[in-house]
Amino acid sequence: MVSDTLIRSRRGVTQPPSGKITLAEELRLQLADEIVSGMLAPGTALDETELANRFNVSRTPVREALRQLTASGLVDARPHHSALVARPTHDRLSGMFEAMSELEALCAGFAAERMTAIERRELSDLHEELRMLSYTGDPQRFHELNEQFHNAVYGGSHNAYIAETTLATRVRVQPFRRAQFRNLGRLKKSYVEHDRVVTAIMRGDRVGAAAAMRDHIQTVRGEYESYAETV
């Protein structure tokens, strides 16, 4: 299904509404879903012009989307040739998740010590929204709010450099994190994992928050691997 943002682009609206993701990001997410799900098999050529025609956009957002997918290991870029669909090696994917878990644990630990009262309340509100979504079973909306939840933890660390590094790493790992929400019952499990993180942050427990976040990301990795075995 073509997303609302891509539909808007076909109507001549090339800039997404304020607060929405960019067109390049929308393209990246859609192509990443198709690669991770197996719709686009390894070795498939990804021609910029063909993709631009498919989505009725210019080549600029397509080029940026492919660049981001290359960083995730989902695309092999070839100078003067079409990019190819790839899959990251087990070692590379393992390394990405290992770095992600440590960076997020660091953010959560700092957040437990440094979050302001307002930031804690905002995190709690996001956590409650995710609780409701865990029952309604909307993976896409859960993914969107999940991004906001983790961003709130990064921001709560009050260390801009670590937050930026963590976010940059998450962009690379995001296709695999996103895919695991398709597993049966995953939304409720994810909420429970978040609850341990939130509880520790609210208590000001740096060690507990870091441990809970590290466990959460390691579980995400396992859930993705379970999903990958089914596609």
N, CA, C and O of each residue as an XYZ file, in Angstrom:
924
protein
N       0.846     -1.198      0.000
C       0.000      0.000      0.000
C       0.876      1.241      0.000
O       1.830      1.320      0.775
N       0.573      2.213     -0.854
C       1.330      3.446     -0.909
C       0.913      4.330      0.257
O      -0.278      4.480      0.531
N       1.891      4.915      0.944
C       1.604      5.704      2.137
C       0.975      7.043      1.783
O       1.002      7.471      0.629
N       0.393      7.713      2.817
C      -0.238      9.012      2.614
C       0.763     10.042      2.109
O       0.431     10.875      1.266
N       2.000      9.987      2.629
C       2.997     10.964      2.198
C       3.292     10.819      0.718
O       3.417     11.821      0.015
N       3.408      9.579      0.227
C       3.679      9.379     -1.193
C       2.479      9.775     -2.031
O       2.639     10.277     -3.144
N       1.276      9.557     -1.511
C       0.079     10.004     -2.219
C       0.083     11.520     -2.345
O      -0.253     12.068     -3.395
N       0.469     12.195     -1.257
C       0.524     13.662     -1.302
C       1.517     14.116     -2.353
O       1.280     15.116     -3.030
N       2.641     13.393     -2.508
C       3.640     13.801     -3.486
C       3.084     13.712     -4.896
O       3.454     14.512     -5.756
N       2.197     12.749     -5.149
C       1.609     12.606     -6.476
C       0.654     13.751     -6.777
O       0.364     14.040     -7.938
N       0.171     14.397     -5.732
C      -0.740     15.522     -5.926
C       0.008     16.846     -6.004
O      -0.593     17.920     -6.023
N       1.331     16.744     -6.049
C       2.123     17.958     -6.182
C       2.594     18.520     -4.868
O       3.218     19.581     -4.850
N       2.320     17.848     -3.759
C       2.767     18.317     -2.457
C       4.040     17.553     -2.126
O       3.984     16.410     -1.674
N       5.181     18.183     -2.349
C       6.447     17.487     -2.156
C       6.971     17.619     -0.742
O       7.833     16.838     -0.339
N       6.480     18.585      0.033
C       6.936     18.748      1.395
C       5.894     18.191      2.346
O       4.735     18.599      2.284
N       6.270     17.272      3.227
C       5.315     16.730      4.172
C       4.901     17.775      5.178
O       5.627     18.749      5.378
N       3.735     17.606      5.834
C       3.283     18.565      6.813
C       4.273     18.691      7.947
O       5.083     17.795      8.183
N       4.202     19.810      8.650
C       5.081     20.063      9.782
C       4.981     18.933     10.780
O       3.889     18.481     11.124
N       6.166     18.472     11.253
C       6.170     17.415     12.241
C       6.171     16.018     11.646
O       6.321     15.037     12.374
N       6.005     15.912     10.324
C       5.994     14.604      9.666
C       7.388     14.278      9.153
O       8.249     15.153      9.056
N       7.597     13.018      8.827
C       8.888     12.620      8.301
C       9.040     13.107      6.867
O       8.052     13.412      6.199
N      10.281     13.177      6.398
C      10.547     13.667      5.046
C      10.155     12.607      4.018
O       9.946     11.441      4.351
N      10.061     13.039      2.773
C       9.724     12.125      1.689
C      10.807     11.056      1.525
O      10.502      9.892      1.267
N      12.075     11.456      1.677
C      13.162     10.484      1.583
C      13.043      9.439      2.680
O      13.287      8.256      2.445
N      12.666      9.874      3.882
C      12.491      8.938      4.990
C      11.320      7.998      4.730
O      11.388      6.808      5.036
N      10.245      8.544      4.162
C       9.078      7.718      3.829
C       9.452      6.646      2.803
O       9.049      5.489      2.918
N      10.223      7.052      1.808
C      10.684      6.095      0.806
C      11.592      5.037      1.436
O      11.479      3.850      1.131
N      12.480      5.474      2.304
C      13.391      4.550      2.963
C      12.625      3.496      3.756
O      12.938      2.308      3.682
N      11.622      3.933      4.513
C      10.853      2.995      5.322
C      10.120      1.977      4.448
O      10.087      0.787      4.760
N       9.532      2.458      3.349
C       8.774      1.554      2.489
C       9.693      0.539      1.811
O       9.387     -0.653      1.762
N      10.817      1.019      1.290
C      11.757      0.110      0.637
C      12.375     -0.854      1.649
O      12.584     -2.028      1.342
N      12.665     -0.364      2.848
C      13.224     -1.228      3.887
C      12.247     -2.340      4.246
O      12.648     -3.491      4.419
N      10.961     -1.998      4.358
C       9.950     -3.017      4.645
C       9.927     -4.085      3.563
O       9.819     -5.275      3.860
N      10.028     -3.660      2.305
C       9.978     -4.607      1.190
C      11.214     -5.499      1.158
O      11.134     -6.667      0.778
N      12.359     -4.942      1.561
C      13.591     -5.742      1.580
C      13.567     -6.733      2.735
O      13.850     -7.917      2.552
N      13.227     -6.242      3.935
C      13.239     -7.090      5.126
C      12.200     -8.202      5.019
O      12.424     -9.313      5.500
N      11.048     -7.899      4.379
C       9.981     -8.896      4.249
C      10.237     -9.888      3.123
O       9.539    -10.896      3.013
N      11.236     -9.609      2.282
C      11.558    -10.512      1.181
C      10.878    -10.167     -0.128
O      11.089    -10.857     -1.125
N      10.061     -9.110     -0.156
C       9.411     -8.701     -1.405
C      10.449     -8.284     -2.445
O      10.284     -8.531     -3.640
N      11.523     -7.645     -1.967
C      12.648     -7.323     -2.838
C      13.794     -8.240     -2.446
O      14.386     -8.082     -1.378
N      14.104     -9.188     -3.298
C      15.087    -10.218     -2.975
C      16.510     -9.684     -3.104
O      16.759     -8.767     -3.888
N      17.457    -10.257     -2.332
C      18.866     -9.879     -2.484
C      19.315    -10.010     -3.931
O      19.006    -10.992     -4.606
N      20.049     -9.003     -4.394
C      20.520     -8.999     -5.775
C      19.642     -8.214     -6.722
O      20.037     -7.948     -7.857
N      18.432     -7.832     -6.264
C      17.530     -7.039     -7.110
C      18.114     -5.656     -7.346
O      18.561     -5.006     -6.401
N      18.117     -5.197     -8.595
C      18.626     -3.865     -8.922
C      17.630     -2.800     -8.492
O      16.421     -2.956     -8.663
N      18.150     -1.720     -7.933
C      17.331     -0.589     -7.495
C      17.747      0.630     -8.311
O      18.618      1.400     -7.906
N      17.122      0.785     -9.440
C      17.451      1.886    -10.340
C      16.751      3.165     -9.891
O      15.538      3.164     -9.683
N      17.494      4.242     -9.742
C      16.926      5.501     -9.236
C      15.774      5.988    -10.101
O      14.737      6.402     -9.582
N      15.949      5.942    -11.412
C      14.907      6.436    -12.312
C      13.644      5.592    -12.219
O      12.535      6.125    -12.178
N      13.815      4.278    -12.188
C      12.651      3.393    -12.078
C      11.906      3.614    -10.767
O      10.675      3.625    -10.748
N      12.651      3.792     -9.661
C      12.008      4.034     -8.362
C      11.313      5.390     -8.347
O      10.229      5.533     -7.781
N      11.938      6.378     -8.968
C      11.325      7.706     -9.034
C      10.011      7.636     -9.816
O       9.024      8.262     -9.433
N      10.003      6.882    -10.897
C       8.776      6.721    -11.682
C       7.722      5.937    -10.908
O       6.535      6.258    -10.957
N       8.164      4.916    -10.201
C       7.222      4.092     -9.431
C       6.471      4.918     -8.398
O       5.258      4.777     -8.237
N       7.213      5.795     -7.689
C       6.594      6.589     -6.627
C       6.198      7.991     -7.070
O       5.670      8.783     -6.290
N       6.469      8.280     -8.356
C       6.134      9.590     -8.920
C       6.767     10.729     -8.120
O       6.100     11.682     -7.718
N       8.070     10.596     -7.905
C       8.836     11.616     -7.201
C      10.099     11.896     -8.010
O      10.381     11.212     -8.993
N      10.854     12.910     -7.587
C      12.123     13.178     -8.247
C      13.170     12.174     -7.779
O      12.928     11.407     -6.847
N      14.313     12.180     -8.417
C      15.361     11.240     -8.047
C      16.071     11.638     -6.759
O      16.749     10.815     -6.143
N      15.920     12.900     -6.348
C      16.640     13.377     -5.152
C      16.248     12.611     -3.887
O      17.139     12.113     -3.198
N      14.945     12.490     -3.544
C      14.601     11.715     -2.334
C      14.923     10.225     -2.490
O      15.241      9.549     -1.511
N      14.839      9.719     -3.722
C      15.196      8.314     -3.961
C      16.674      8.097     -3.653
O      17.048      7.126     -2.995
N      17.504      9.009     -4.134
C      18.955      8.899     -3.915
C      19.277      8.935     -2.417
O      20.114      8.170     -1.938
N      18.602      9.837     -1.679
C      18.839      9.936     -0.239
C      18.354      8.683      0.482
O      19.013      8.207      1.406
N      17.204      8.145      0.067
C      16.681      6.919      0.683
C      17.653      5.763      0.472
O      17.902      4.988      1.396
N      18.197      5.641     -0.720
C      19.151      4.563     -1.004
C      20.433      4.739     -0.210
O      21.044      3.760      0.219
N      20.843      5.998     -0.013
C      22.045      6.250      0.794
C      21.828      5.764      2.224
O      22.713      5.143      2.813
N      20.651      6.047      2.780
C      20.351      5.629      4.144
C      20.239      4.106      4.238
O      20.668      3.507      5.224
N      19.666      3.491      3.218
C      19.549      2.030      3.208
C      20.921      1.366      3.099
O      21.133      0.281      3.642
N      21.831      2.004      2.411
C      23.200      1.501      2.321
C      23.845      1.495      3.698
O      24.558      0.556      4.053
N      23.591      2.555      4.478
C      24.144      2.634      5.835
C      23.603      1.523      6.723
O      24.289      1.090      7.649
N      22.380      1.051      6.457
C      21.784     -0.031      7.240
C      22.241     -1.405      6.765
O      21.945     -2.414      7.406
N      22.964     -1.452      5.644
C      23.410     -2.727      5.116
C      22.367     -3.421      4.270
O      22.540     -4.585      3.908
N      21.268     -2.718      3.943
C      20.210     -3.322      3.146
C      20.414     -3.117      1.651
O      19.747     -3.757      0.837
N      21.326     -2.235      1.291
C      21.589     -1.937     -0.117
C      23.096     -1.865     -0.337
O      23.828     -1.329      0.495
N      23.547     -2.402     -1.448
C      24.938     -2.275     -1.881
C      24.993     -1.200     -2.958
O      24.402     -1.350     -4.027
N      25.705     -0.120     -2.670
C      25.859      0.949     -3.654
C      27.013      0.614     -4.588
O      28.065      0.148     -4.151
N      26.803      0.860     -5.891
C      27.835      0.587     -6.886
C      28.020      1.826     -7.750
O      27.076      2.248     -8.419
N      29.218      2.425     -7.754
C      29.448      3.624     -8.567
C      29.095      3.389    -10.031
O      29.522      2.406    -10.636
N      28.305      4.309    -10.591
C      27.925      4.299    -12.006
C      27.038      3.117    -12.387
O      26.849      2.846    -13.573
N      26.491      2.411    -11.396
C      25.559      1.316    -11.649
C      24.399      1.404    -10.657
O      24.478      2.108     -9.651
N      23.324      0.676    -10.960
C      22.197      0.642    -10.028
C      22.619     -0.024     -8.724
O      23.428     -0.952     -8.721
N      22.062      0.459     -7.620
C      22.299     -0.184     -6.331
C      21.619     -1.549     -6.333
O      20.695     -1.792     -7.109
N      22.081     -2.430     -5.463
C      21.516     -3.774     -5.365
C      20.987     -4.032     -3.957
O      21.577     -3.590     -2.971
N      19.867     -4.752     -3.873
C      19.343     -5.176     -2.580
C      20.348     -6.124     -1.935
O      20.864     -7.033     -2.586
N      20.621     -5.904     -0.652
C      21.564     -6.747      0.074
C      20.948     -7.115      1.421
O      19.864     -6.642      1.760
N      21.609     -7.925      2.157
C      21.252     -8.224      3.546
C      22.532     -8.109      4.352
O      23.554     -8.656      3.937
N      22.523     -7.423      5.482
C      23.746     -7.341      6.278
C      24.146     -8.725      6.768
O      23.293     -9.575      7.023
N      25.435     -8.941      6.896
C      25.902    -10.220      7.427
C      25.470    -10.356      8.882
O      25.137     -9.368      9.537
N      25.477    -11.578      9.375
C      25.101    -11.816     10.772
C      26.017    -11.031     11.710
O      25.554    -10.459     12.696
N      27.318    -11.002     11.404
C      28.264    -10.287     12.265
C      27.993     -8.790     12.283
O      28.068     -8.149     13.331
N      27.676     -8.235     11.105
C      27.421     -6.793     11.051
C      26.137     -6.446     11.805
O      26.098     -5.477     12.564
N      25.094     -7.240     11.592
C      23.841     -6.974     12.275
C      24.002     -7.133     13.784
O      23.447     -6.354     14.560
N      24.760     -8.140     14.192
C      25.026     -8.354     15.607
C      25.764     -7.163     16.193
O      25.451     -6.710     17.294
N      26.737     -6.660     15.458
C      27.490     -5.496     15.923
C      26.628     -4.256     16.031
O      26.785     -3.473     16.968
N      25.722     -4.065     15.087
C      24.824     -2.909     15.116
C      23.921     -2.955     16.342
O      23.747     -1.947     17.026
N      23.347     -4.122     16.619
C      22.470     -4.247     17.779
C      23.255     -4.127     19.090
O      22.754     -3.569     20.066
N      24.472     -4.645     19.110
C      25.296     -4.539     20.312
C      25.585     -3.073     20.630
O      25.475     -2.647     21.780
N      25.955     -2.308     19.605
C      26.203     -0.877     19.806
C      24.922     -0.160     20.227
O      24.941      0.705     21.103
N      23.804     -0.534     19.588
C      22.520      0.095     19.903
C      22.140     -0.131     21.362
O      21.699      0.799     22.037
N      22.305     -1.351     21.852
C      21.898     -1.650     23.220
C      22.735     -0.877     24.234
O      22.211     -0.426     25.252
N      24.024     -0.723     23.966
C      24.880      0.001     24.911
C      24.610      1.500     24.880
O      24.601      2.154     25.923
N      24.390      2.045     23.684
C      24.097      3.469     23.580
C      22.759      3.812     24.237
O      22.650      4.806     24.955
N      21.752      2.989     23.987
C      20.441      3.260     24.587
C      20.486      3.069     26.101
O      19.832      3.804     26.840
N      21.252      2.090     26.560
C      21.410      1.893     28.000
C      22.061      3.118     28.638
O      21.674      3.539     29.729
N      23.040      3.677     27.960
C      23.716      4.873     28.462
C      22.729      6.034     28.570
O      22.711      6.752     29.569
N      21.912      6.212     27.535
C      20.911      7.285     27.556
C      19.911      7.084     28.691
O      19.578      8.029     29.407
N      19.438      5.855     28.853
C      18.446      5.581     29.895
C      19.028      5.828     31.278
O      18.350      6.374     32.148
N      20.279      5.431     31.485
C      20.911      5.665     32.779
C      21.045      7.135     33.098
O      20.751      7.556     34.217
N      21.483      7.923     32.133
C      21.584      9.364     32.339
C      20.199      9.990     32.547
O      20.026     10.882     33.378
N      19.216      9.505     31.773
C      17.856     10.047     31.896
C      17.310      9.842     33.306
O      16.613     10.707     33.835
N      17.624      8.703     33.914
C      17.150      8.432     35.275
C      17.664      9.482     36.246
O      16.985      9.818     37.216
N      18.843      9.996     35.995
C      19.447     10.993     36.883
C      19.098     12.432     36.503
O      19.043     13.309     37.366
N      18.864     12.674     35.211
C      18.831     14.054     34.727
C      17.493     14.553     34.204
O      17.331     15.759     34.020
N      16.529     13.676     33.958
C      15.260     14.129     33.409
C      14.579     15.120     34.348
O      14.565     14.941     35.566
N      14.015     16.167     33.750
C      13.241     17.127     34.533
C      11.863     16.546     34.832
O      11.472     15.525     34.266
N      11.138     17.202     35.720
C       9.787     16.738     36.062
C       8.883     16.752     34.828
O       8.073     15.845     34.637
N       9.024     17.781     33.997
C       8.204     17.880     32.782
C       8.545     16.750     31.825
O       7.650     16.137     31.244
N       9.835     16.470     31.657
C      10.260     15.397     30.755
C       9.782     14.034     31.243
O       9.419     13.178     30.436
N       9.779     13.829     32.536
C       9.292     12.562     33.087
C       7.796     12.399     32.833
O       7.317     11.307     32.529
N       7.076     13.500     32.963
C       5.636     13.453     32.715
C       5.355     13.166     31.241
O       4.448     12.397     30.923
N       6.123     13.775     30.346
C       5.935     13.524     28.913
C       6.255     12.078     28.566
O       5.567     11.468     27.746
N       7.294     11.524     29.184
C       7.644     10.124     28.947
C       6.529      9.210     29.449
O       6.174      8.226     28.800
N       5.990      9.552     30.606
C       4.893      8.759     31.171
C       3.663      8.801     30.273
O       2.977      7.793     30.104
N       3.387      9.971     29.698
C       2.225     10.115     28.800
C       2.416      9.253     27.546
O       1.480      8.587     27.104
N       3.622      9.264     26.977
C       3.904      8.434     25.804
C       3.770      6.953     26.149
O       3.252      6.160     25.363
N       4.241      6.605     27.324
C       4.161      5.220     27.781
C       2.703      4.774     27.898
O       2.372      3.638     27.561
N       1.839      5.659     28.372
C       0.422      5.328     28.492
C      -0.221      5.158     27.118
O      -1.050      4.268     26.926
N       0.157      6.005     26.166
C      -0.372      5.858     24.802
C       0.043      4.524     24.203
O      -0.744      3.874     23.516
N       1.274      4.117     24.463
C       1.749      2.831     23.960
C       1.000      1.679     24.624
O       0.758      0.648     23.996
N       0.638      1.854     25.881
C      -0.138      0.816     26.565
C      -1.472      0.608     25.861
O      -1.887     -0.528     25.632
N      -2.141      1.700     25.521
C      -3.424      1.601     24.834
C      -3.263      0.950     23.462
O      -4.085      0.129     23.057
N      -2.200      1.322     22.753
C      -1.967      0.760     21.423
C      -1.602     -0.719     21.483
O      -1.849     -1.463     20.533
N      -1.018     -1.141     22.592
C      -0.658     -2.548     22.712
C      -1.902     -3.432     22.730
O      -1.825     -4.630     22.455
N      -3.053     -2.831     23.056
C      -4.314     -3.581     23.056
C      -5.056     -3.448     21.728
O      -5.728     -4.385     21.295
N      -4.936     -2.282     21.079
C      -5.648     -2.085     19.807
C      -4.953     -2.801     18.654
O      -5.580     -3.103     17.638
N      -3.642     -3.075     18.814
C      -2.935     -3.858     17.806
C      -2.680     -3.127     16.507
O      -2.968     -3.662     15.437
N      -2.140     -1.902     16.573
C      -1.812     -1.117     15.384
C      -0.288     -1.005     15.309
O       0.279     -0.072     15.878
N       0.395     -1.934     14.618
C       1.866     -1.926     14.601
C       2.473     -0.638     14.070
O       3.484     -0.169     14.594
N       1.867     -0.055     13.029
C       2.438      1.156     12.445
C       2.397      2.322     13.425
O       3.393      3.023     13.605
N       1.247      2.528     14.056
C       1.138      3.622     15.020
C       2.011      3.347     16.242
O       2.605      4.265     16.807
N       2.086      2.085     16.646
C       2.940      1.735     17.777
C       4.395      2.064     17.437
O       5.124      2.604     18.269
N       4.811      1.739     16.217
C       6.171      2.051     15.783
C       6.433      3.553     15.862
O       7.489      3.976     16.333
N       5.478      4.354     15.405
C       5.661      5.808     15.405
C       5.821      6.343     16.829
O       6.712      7.151     17.093
N       4.960      5.894     17.745
C       5.052      6.355     19.126
C       6.271      5.758     19.830
O       6.848      6.378     20.724
N       6.650      4.558     19.421
C       7.853      3.950     19.975
C       9.080      4.809     19.657
O       9.970      4.964     20.493
N       9.119      5.359     18.452
C      10.214      6.258     18.086
C      10.229      7.476     19.008
O      11.287      7.897     19.476
N       9.053      8.033     19.262
C       8.961      9.194     20.147
C       9.398      8.840     21.567
O      10.067      9.626     22.238
N       9.012      7.651     22.011
C       9.377      7.197     23.355
C      10.898      7.153     23.501
O      11.453      7.692     24.459
N      11.561      6.511     22.550
C      13.014      6.405     22.633
C      13.678      7.771     22.464
O      14.692      8.046     23.106
N      13.121      8.627     21.610
C      13.658      9.976     21.475
C      13.590     10.732     22.795
O      14.505     11.480     23.139
N      12.489     10.529     23.541
C      12.325     11.196     24.831
C      13.402     10.746     25.816
O      13.906     11.543     26.608
N      13.748      9.463     25.757
C      14.812      8.956     26.627
C      16.156      9.555     26.216
O      16.951      9.946     27.071
N      16.411      9.626     24.904
C      17.664     10.224     24.436
C      17.764     11.672     24.914
O      18.784     12.095     25.456
N      16.673     12.425     24.698
C      16.672     13.827     25.105
C      16.842     13.978     26.610
O      17.496     14.907     27.084
N      16.247     13.055     27.349
C      16.337     13.109     28.807
C      17.723     12.852     29.342
O      17.991     13.128     30.511
N      18.616     12.328     28.514
C      19.997     12.104     28.953
C      20.738     13.414     29.154
O      21.726     13.471     29.886
N      20.253     14.482     28.493
C      20.875     15.803     28.555
C      22.357     15.739     28.179
O      23.198     16.427     28.757
N      22.641     14.899     27.204
C      23.967     14.829     26.604
C      23.746     14.786     25.104
O      23.482     13.725     24.537
N      23.853     15.946     24.461
C      23.492     16.072     23.053
C      24.334     15.166     22.165
O      23.824     14.606     21.194
N      25.616     15.017     22.484
C      26.484     14.200     21.638
C      26.058     12.734     21.677
O      25.952     12.086     20.636
N      25.819     12.220     22.866
C      25.397     10.825     22.984
C      24.031     10.629     22.345
O      23.795      9.618     21.684
N      23.121     11.593     22.537
C      21.793     11.487     21.935
C      21.878     11.442     20.415
O      21.192     10.640     19.780
N      22.716     12.297     19.822
C      22.871     12.326     18.368
C      23.491     11.028     17.852
O      23.071     10.505     16.820
N      24.482     10.514     18.563
C      25.129      9.266     18.161
C      24.155      8.093     18.247
O      24.133      7.219     17.380
N      23.356      8.092     19.305
C      22.373      7.020     19.483
C      21.321      7.064     18.380
O      20.945      6.028     17.831
N      20.848      8.262     18.060
C      19.845      8.404     17.007
C      20.402      7.975     15.658
O      19.714      7.306     14.887
N      21.638      8.353     15.367
C      22.251      7.970     14.092
C      22.376      6.455     13.984
O      22.183      5.888     12.909
N      22.694      5.808     15.085
C      22.785      4.346     15.083
C      21.414      3.724     14.916
O      21.259      2.727     14.210
N      20.408      4.313     15.571
C      19.058      3.766     15.460
C      18.549      3.823     14.027
O      17.835      2.918     13.593
N      18.903      4.872     13.280
C      18.475      4.978     11.883
C      18.961      3.766     11.098
O      18.252      3.266     10.225
N      20.155      3.296     11.401
C      20.707      2.135     10.693
C      19.998      0.846     11.098
O      19.786     -0.042     10.273
N      19.635      0.754     12.367
C      19.017     -0.472     12.877
C      17.494     -0.466     12.695
O      16.849     -1.508     12.812
N      16.928      0.701     12.411
C      15.475      0.874     12.408
C      14.696     -0.141     11.560
O      13.668     -0.632     12.026
N      15.129     -0.477     10.346
C      14.336     -1.444      9.571
C      14.116     -2.766     10.290
O      13.066     -3.393     10.149
N      15.111     -3.182     11.058
C      15.030     -4.470     11.755
C      14.196     -4.335     13.035
O      13.476     -5.259     13.412
N      14.298     -3.184     13.695
C      13.467     -2.931     14.869
C      12.001     -2.837     14.461
O      11.117     -3.333     15.159
N      11.761     -2.204     13.342
C      10.391     -2.008     12.853
C       9.738     -3.346     12.485
O       8.555     -3.561     12.747
N      10.525     -4.239     11.875
C       9.988     -5.514     11.412
C       9.488     -6.381     12.563
O       8.508     -7.110     12.405
N      10.152     -6.312     13.726
C       9.790     -7.211     14.815
C       8.412     -6.927     15.394
O       7.860     -7.766     16.106
N       7.840     -5.750     15.101
C       6.491     -5.453     15.594
C       5.422     -6.298     14.882
O       4.265     -6.316     15.302
N       5.811     -6.996     13.809
C       4.857     -7.862     13.111
C       4.681     -9.210     13.820
O       3.760     -9.965     13.508
N       5.564     -9.505     14.770
C       5.440    -10.767     15.503
C       4.196    -10.759     16.381
O       3.861     -9.743     16.990
N       3.518    -11.892     16.440
C       2.296    -12.011     17.232
C       2.574    -11.708     18.706
O       3.469    -12.294     19.315
N       1.795    -10.789     19.262
C       1.909    -10.452     20.681
C       3.065     -9.542     21.018
O       3.290     -9.247     22.192
N       3.819     -9.080     20.004
C       5.015     -8.288     20.269
C       4.696     -6.935     20.892
O       5.473     -6.459     21.720
N       3.594     -6.301     20.533
C       3.304     -4.975     21.053
C       3.169     -4.986     22.570
O       3.724     -4.123     23.251
N       2.440     -5.950     23.096
C       2.257     -6.035     24.547
C       3.579     -6.348     25.250
O       3.861     -5.811     26.321
N       4.375     -7.210     24.648
C       5.673     -7.534     25.248
C       6.574     -6.297     25.268
O       7.273     -6.041     26.248
N       6.547     -5.543     24.182
C       7.371     -4.340     24.107
C       6.954     -3.341     25.180
O       7.798     -2.704     25.809
N       5.642     -3.211     25.381
C       5.156     -2.298     26.421
C       5.681     -2.719     27.792
O       6.106     -1.870     28.575
N       5.655     -4.008     28.088
C       6.140     -4.503     29.387
C       7.629     -4.185     29.552
O       8.064     -3.795     30.635
N       8.403     -4.350     28.487
C       9.832     -4.027     28.533
C      10.031     -2.534     28.776
O      10.890     -2.137     29.563
N       9.240     -1.716     28.100
C       9.302     -0.272     28.324
C       8.952      0.070     29.763
O       9.550      0.963     30.362
N       7.983     -0.643     30.310
C       7.523     -0.351     31.668
C       8.665     -0.493     32.668
O       8.755      0.284     33.618
N       9.523     -1.461     32.467
C      10.671     -1.634     33.362
C      11.629     -0.447     33.250
O      12.195      0.011     34.242
N      11.795      0.037     32.020
C      12.659      1.206     31.807
C      12.067      2.432     32.485
O      12.763      3.149     33.204
N      10.782      2.671     32.255
C      10.116      3.851     32.809
C      10.133      3.814     34.337
O      10.407      4.824     34.984
N       9.842      2.659     34.903
C       9.823      2.537     36.366
C      11.176      2.907     36.958
O      11.244      3.627     37.954
N      12.248      2.422     36.352
C      13.588      2.728     36.858
C      13.921      4.206     36.693
O      14.524      4.812     37.579
N      13.528      4.788     35.558
C      13.787      6.214     35.342
C      13.040      7.050     36.375
O      13.608      7.985     36.941
N      11.785      6.726     36.625
C      10.995      7.491     37.583
C      11.573      7.383     38.999
O      11.418      8.299     39.806
N      12.225      6.287     39.290
C      12.849      6.102     40.609
C      14.218      6.771     40.695
O      14.802      6.875     41.774
N      14.722      7.221     39.551
C      16.068      7.788     39.533
C      17.138      6.723     39.635
O      18.253      6.994     40.081
N      16.802      5.509     39.223
C      17.699      4.362     39.323
C      18.518      4.238     38.044
O      18.065      3.634     37.071
N      19.703      4.799     38.041
C      20.532      4.810     36.836
C      20.915      3.394     36.396
O      20.782      3.050     35.222
N      21.384      2.584     37.330
C      21.818      1.228     36.990
C      20.633      0.399     36.493
O      20.751     -0.328     35.506
N      19.495      0.508     37.176
C      18.317     -0.252     36.786
C      17.780      0.155     35.431
O      17.376     -0.697     34.640
N      17.772      1.469     35.149
C      17.272      1.961     33.862
C      18.163      1.478     32.723
O      17.670      1.052     31.678
N      19.476      1.545     32.929
C      20.412      1.095     31.895
C      20.246     -0.400     31.633
O      20.238     -0.837     30.482
N      20.113     -1.180     32.703
C      19.967     -2.630     32.549
C      18.663     -2.980     31.846
O      18.634     -3.860     30.986
N      17.572     -2.286     32.214
C      16.267     -2.564     31.599
C      16.278     -2.213     30.118
O      15.706     -2.940     29.305
N      16.929     -1.096     29.754
C      16.988     -0.706     28.347
C      17.877     -1.656     27.561
O      17.561     -2.004     26.423
N      18.974     -2.071     28.151
C      19.866     -3.019     27.460
C      19.131     -4.336     27.189
O      19.224     -4.901     26.099
N      18.407     -4.808     28.192
C      17.632     -6.044     28.012
C      16.573     -5.876     26.926
O      16.327     -6.789     26.139
N      15.951     -4.701     26.893
C      14.911     -4.423     25.892
C      15.474     -4.516     24.485
O      14.885     -5.177     23.629
N      16.602     -3.869     24.229
C      17.175     -3.872     22.884
C      17.664     -5.263     22.511
O      17.552     -5.663     21.352
N      18.196     -5.996     23.456
C      18.618     -7.363     23.160
C      17.416     -8.252     22.819
O      17.510     -9.146     21.977
N      16.293     -7.993     23.484
C      15.073     -8.732     23.157
C      14.581     -8.364     21.762
O      14.133     -9.230     21.010
N      14.663     -7.078     21.415
C      14.281     -6.628     20.075
C      15.085     -7.382     19.021
O      14.541     -7.812     18.003
N      16.367     -7.537     19.269
C      17.208     -8.283     18.334
C      16.694     -9.712     18.168
O      16.573    -10.207     17.047
N      16.394    -10.366     19.274
C      15.883    -11.733     19.214
C      14.556    -11.821     18.485
O      14.311    -12.767     17.737
N      13.689    -10.819     18.707
C      12.389    -10.799     18.039
C      12.560    -10.614     16.539
O      11.842    -11.228     15.750
N      13.514     -9.765     16.136
C      13.749     -9.598     14.707
C      14.241    -10.904     14.092
O      13.793    -11.290     13.012
N      15.158    -11.583     14.773
C      15.685    -12.836     14.241
C      14.562    -13.873     14.095
O      14.550    -14.657     13.146
N      13.627    -13.867     15.040
C      12.482    -14.778     14.943
C      11.621    -14.429     13.731
O      11.156    -15.312     13.009
N      11.416    -13.120     13.518
C      10.638    -12.679     12.355
C      11.346    -13.073     11.059
O      10.711    -13.553     10.120
N      12.667    -12.866     11.011
C      13.429    -13.124      9.786
C      13.353    -14.598      9.380
O      13.439    -14.920      8.195
N      13.193    -15.489     10.356
C      13.112    -16.909     10.049
C      11.798    -17.271      9.362
O      11.683    -18.351      8.782
N      10.802    -16.378      9.420
C       9.486    -16.677      8.849
C       9.318    -16.099      7.454
O       8.328    -16.404      6.788
N      10.252    -15.270      6.987
C      10.086    -14.620      5.681
C      11.065    -15.210      4.668
O      11.080    -14.794      3.510
